[in-house]
Amino acid sequence: MRSSAQFERTEKLIAQNRRARHDYEIVNVYEAGIVLQGTEVKSLRAGKANLQDSYAAFPNKDSNELYLLNLHISPYDFGNRENHDAKRERKLLLTERELKKLRTAVAEKGITLIPLSLYFSGAFVKVELGLAKAKRKYDKREAVKERETDRDLKRQYKI
């Protein structure tokens, strides 16, 4: 019998969307698999991905298929004519139950699905999706003020 420590996967961060946590209030976080082509995985191993301006959406009203749009994975440098398109739609893999929850949540006004990070979990590529509400300008200012005051307090008590 194997222990649970043998089944743990190592995680390696590929790309992170830092701007998302600044511009949006993250309500809930989901982990999803992603369907990729061979050369896309090779580009991701080289760390050539950009999550900025990407989002997840249900393109069809009828089906429960979730796609990641505007994710830029650079073409593989040593690829041939079978190389992938940099900004193609990529299907996300979630359970049926999670997809139904997400569909009802996204139907609400002002809520979107935004990828927060892209990482390897063992041999698999995973996407961390955040169910997000847009922040207002004054909310962003408040967050910056809080961060600065926390930083100042830490400096005062550290010395």
Stockholm file with secondary structure:
# STOCKHOLM 1.0

chainA/1-159         MRSSAQFERTEKLIAQNRRARHDYEIVNVYEAGIVLQGTEVKSLRAGKANLQDSYAAFPNKDSNELYLLNLHISPYDFGNRENHDAKRERKLLLTERELKKLRTAVAEKGITLIPLSLYFSGAFVKVELGLAKAKRKYDKREAVKERETDRDLKRQYKI
#=GR chainA/1-159 SS CCCGGGGCCCEEEEEECHHHHHHEEEEEEEEEEECCCHHHHHHHHTTCEECTTCEEECCCSSSCCEEEESCEECCCTTCCTTCCCTTCCEEEECCHHHHHHHHHHHHSTTEEEEEEEEEEETTEEEEEEEEEEECCHHHHHHHHHHHHHHHHHHHHHHC
#=GC SS_cons         CCCGGGGCCCEEEEEECHHHHHHEEEEEEEEEEECCCHHHHHHHHTTCEECTTCEEECCCSSSCCEEEESCEECCCTTCCTTCCCTTCCEEEECCHHHHHHHHHHHHSTTEEEEEEEEEEETTEEEEEEEEEEECCHHHHHHHHHHHHHHHHHHHHHHC
//
